[in-house]
Amino acid sequence: MTTQNTPSQAVLAVDEQTLERPQAPQAHPDFDRLVRTIWRLRQSDGCPWDKEQTHRSIAQNMIEETYEAVDAIMADDVEHLREELGDMLEQVLLNTQIAEDDGEFTIDEVCRELNEKLVRRHPHVFGETAASSAEGALARWDEVKRQERAARGERGESSGLLDSVPSSLPALMQCQKISKRAAKAGFEWESVADIWDKVAEERAEFEQEERGSEAAAQEFGDLLFSLVNVARREGIDAEAALASSNRKFRRRWAAMELLAAERGRDLEDCTTDEMNELWDLVKVAEREASVKAGE
């Protein structure tokens, strides 16, 4: 994909207006130094590992660094977040340097294209339209995206409703995004109760399949898909909800291990009844701590 060599007049006009505002960000010398450092690592006398990397070889790194940044956010760990955002930026710059070395695109083109998109998708800030709420701003954003898809279709490019949802997203997140888009197009249940009926239907179909079969796995996936739609209609982020439950389970399991150790036991050696007892003790302790914190 090619991009224009210079910013559009719309972006230049926006930037000129922004620069007139007090405390508007100016030059970022540390960013340029970082770009040069990444460039240096890929030179003939640079790092052997960096020189060997391709877009595909570091794709998983991008995912891992993103999740580490999210962990820092959820932990309210600002210092760790700063470090992890740096690691994410390193990934962006390394991918971009790989692209530049292969004659694909440059960091300036990445920044320029993003800037064009941000200005284009915020007509309520940089254009004539208005949005008085976050919901209104999101509606403007979605409308511009629909116009962009239509324009791509007119140019003969892929413009399917779900094409821009990455298939590499975590399954729950991907499910919620594609179901949300389908719902906006009119493919939707009338009520949450109807979705719960679908959940019951999918569960029945799952239970009819042979355990451990591919068909059972497919039906279980359909069951999960239906549950994610319940979350969507209830305004719940399914991915975040499951992540929260995972963190809660890990926290409680660690507390159970401590309680077992206080009894001179390894948790793995406890019976199921003993584990359930420890689990209940941890839950009671959590409730008491929550009540105390609210006093």
N, C-alpha and C positions, 0 to 999 in steps of 0.2 A: 504494500500500500504506500502510495506517495503522498506527501503533504506539501502545501505551498511553501515557498522559500522565505516569504516574509509574512509577518502578522497581517491580518485583515484590517481594513480601515476601522471596523467596529471595535476591534481589540485595541488598536492604537488610540482611538478616541477615549475608550474606557480607561486605559492606563494613564493617559494625559490628565484626565479628571481626577483619578485616584492619587496621582503624584502631588496634586495641589493640596491634598488633605494633610493636616499636621500629623507627624509621626508615621506617615506612610512608609512601609519598608523600602529601603534603597538597595544598594549593592550588597552582595553576600560573598565576601572574599573567601570565607572558609568553605563555601560550597564549591567554588572554582578550584580551590586547593585539593579538595576531595576528588573532584573529577580528574584532576591531573594525577593524583596518586593512583586511582584505579587504572588510568591510561598507562602509567608507568609499570604497573604490575603485569600488563599484557605485552610489554615490549620484549625484544629478543633477549635482553639481559634481565628480564623480570622474573616473576615467580613461576616455577615449572607447573605448579598446580593451576594457577590462574590462567596460564597460557593454554592449557589443555581443555578448559571448560567450554561447553556449548550451551545453548538455550535449554536443551533437554537435560543435560547432565546436572544442572543446578535448579531444575524446576522444583524438586522436592524441598530444596533448601528454602525457597521462597515461601512455601506453605508452612514449614517449621518455624521460620522466623516470624511469620504473621501470628501464629498461635502463641508463640512466646510473648509477643507484644500484647496480645489479648489477655494472657495470664497476668501480666504486670498491671494492666488496666483494672481487671477484676480484683486484684489485690491492693489497689490504690497505692501501688509502689511507683512513685514518680521517678525516682532515680533509675530504677530498673527499666521503666518505660522509655526513658531517654536513651538508654543503651540499646534497647531492642528496636526502637525506631531507627537508630543509627544502623543496626544490622539489616533492617529492611531496606534502608536507603542504599546500603552497600550492594544489596541484591539488584536493586533497580539500576544502579550505575554500572554494575558488572554486566548485566544483560544488555544494557545500552552500548557498552564498550565492545562487547562481542558483536552486536549488530553493526556498529560502525566499522569494526575491523573487516566484516563481511560485506560492507557496502550496502547495508540495509537501511539504517537510519541513525540519527545522532541524538545526543541529549537535548540539543536545542530544538529539534523537531518534536521530541517527546513533550517538552515543556510548551512549545507553541501549540501543538494539537490539543493538549489539555486545556490551555488557556482559551483557545477558540471555543471548545466545548462548554467550558464553564460560563463564558459570556453568553453563548447562544442559549444555554439551558436556564439562564436566570434573567428572562425578559422582565421579570418583576423588580429586578435590581438595576439592570443596565438598559432596559427598554421602556416601552410605553405602558405595559400592562401592570397590574397591581396584585399583591398578595398580602393580606393582613394577618395570616396565620401560617403555621408550619404545614398544615394540611393544604392550604391554598398554594403554597410554594411547591409542594410535591406534585400537585395537580398540574401546575405549569410545566414542571420538569417532565412529567409523563407525556404531556401534550407535545412538547418539543421532540421527545423520543419517538412518538408515533409519527410525527412529520418526517423525522430522519429515516425511519423504516420505510415510509412511503416513497421517499426520494430514492433510497437504495433500490427499491423494487422497480422504479421507473428507469433506473440505469441498468437494470438487468442483474443486479446483485441480489444475494440472498437476503430476504426481508421477512422471514417467518417470525411469528410472534415470539417463539421460544428460542430462536437462534442465538440470541445474545446472552442467554443464561448458560454459564459455563458448565459443561458436563463434569468437570473436575471438582465442583463444589461438594462439600459434605452432603451426603444424601438427604438429610432432613432439611438443610437450608435450601438445597436445589428443589426439593419437593415443594416447599412453601412458596418459593419464587415462581415456579412454573404454574402451580395451582392458582396463585394470585393473578397471574396474567391471564390464565384461561377464564377465571371468574370475571375479570374486567371486560373480557370479550363476550360475556353473557353465558358462559358454560358454568353454571353455578346451581347449587341446591337452594331451595326457597328458604330453609331455616336450618339452624343448628340441629334441631331434632331430626331432620331428614338425614343429616350426615351421621348422627348416631345410629340411625336405622341402617345406614350403609356399613357402619362399623360392625354392627351385629351380623349383617349379611356376609361380610368378608370373613368374620370369625367362623361362621358356620361353614363356609366353603373351605377354610383352612382345616377345620377339624375333620372334614370328609376325606382329606388327602392322606396318603400313606406317610407315616412319620419318617422324616429324613429324606424324603423324595424331593426332586427338583420342583415338582408341582406344589408341594407343601411350602417350599421356600418362596415360590412365586405368589402364592396366596397370602403368605405372611407379609410379603412386601406390599400387597394390595391393602392389607389390614393397616399397616403403618401409614400408607399413603392417605387412607381415610382419616386416621387419627390426626395427622398433620393438618388436614383440612378443618377439623374441629378447632385446633389451635388457631389457625388463621382466622376463622370466623369469630373466635373469642378474643382476638387481639393479642394472642400469645405468640411469641417467637419460639417455635418448636426447638430450634437448635440451642438457643439460650436456655430454655427451660430444662432440656436434657443435660446440658452442661452444668447447670446449677444443681441438678439432682446428683450428677456424678461427683461434684465437689462435696456435696453434703454426705454422700455415702463414704467417700474417702476420709472425710473428717471424722465421721462416726466410727469407721473401721479403725482408724488410728487411736481413737479414744478407747475402743474395746481392747485393742492390743495393750494399752497402758493398764487398764483395769485387770486384764488377765495377768500381766506381769506382776502387778501388786499382790496377786494371789499365788505367785510363784509358778505360773503356768504360761505356756505358749498358746496363743489363741488357736493356732492350727490343730492343737491337741485337744481342744475342748469339744464336748459333744454339741449337737445341734441345740439341745435344750439349754445348755450353758451359754452358748452364743446368743440365743434369743434373750436370755436373762440379762446378759451384758448389754445387748442392743437396747433393751427397755431402760436400763439404768442410764445409758448415755442420753437417750431421748428425754428422760426426766430431768437430767442435769442441764440439758440444752434449754428446756422450757423454763427452768428456775433461773438460769442465767439471763434469759430473754426478759423475764418479768423483772428481775433485779435491775437490768439495764434500762428498763422503761420507767423506773421509779424516779 
